[in-house]
């Protein structure tokens, strides 16, 4: 059943997201750009959908694409679009490095140096940093100059002990504060305070701060220690950093704040703490996403409740015309949709294409959401600007269960008539 086309009335143009020039200049500075991976990353940066980007990257990575392998490793390391997994980050970083990808070689050396995803091994760190330096990667050459002269091949120290020992050793042995700060910040290209924040190492964090480490240090994506700790749910580290006056609303290269990252990952306790400390609940990324949007897309019910309890507007209309209820209806469970619909001022409000929350639920075949919305008296015969009712779109997408629920509740099989300006007439 082909959708009915509308003519005669122009639709509003979609909002364009600003180009990320820094992505191209930084990510591809040391390696030849790959067009396929480039397209995937551009789409992710514009839409904020890193889950779909990760799926596309994995397909390219498995085909042997070195740039895709590097980017996928970075996704796993940061937990962007996929669950954070240091072991998989190491696997894909190594695959890319073995294909002479200089940035991957540098990062692989860093992972060996800090024991991230692999047992700590200075000798292997030196080897991979050397290979990156030989390909002209300047930061790798600088790191090599700071590596210890000797390191036993049998060292099995844990990452936590390693970070704390290095911080304490630098603090004791350095003769000047300036020297300590330089060593702590530049140890592996990723300041030690970032690694300590991810791992929840309070003692190391305190030692690093005491010796002058920069609490606003950034990783390659622009994340501060607070952002990283918030993303992985390290509440005690969040408290430590906030006590040290870390910037609570610091944005990364994508415009995301610590509150947004914690919301996306469902870190309810961290979200609550950040809001207690007056994190900006209304901050937006360059694509218009807010903390509530991040939580909605991942269906983090407890975080959504926390955000709304702290003042997030459950009836807000985002830049694309969608409401929180529409986003939840597309993918989230019945309980969350029921909760949002109970708070909604108008269950059948439409986006810029005339689509209701029930339309989105039917489009994705979300039977639980459909049931919740019907209980909230949503009108299932409202059509979008192309004449598609929830029932029609469910049938066209092959969602039999969703269609049956709608039919059981009296949905009309007739297609509405479209007037000259795209409105529908039953």
Order of alpha helices (4+ residues) and beta strands (2+ residues): alpha-alpha-alpha-alpha-alpha-alpha-alpha-alpha-alpha-alpha-alpha-alpha-alpha-alpha-alpha-alpha-alpha-alpha-alpha-alpha-alpha-alpha-alpha-alpha-beta-beta
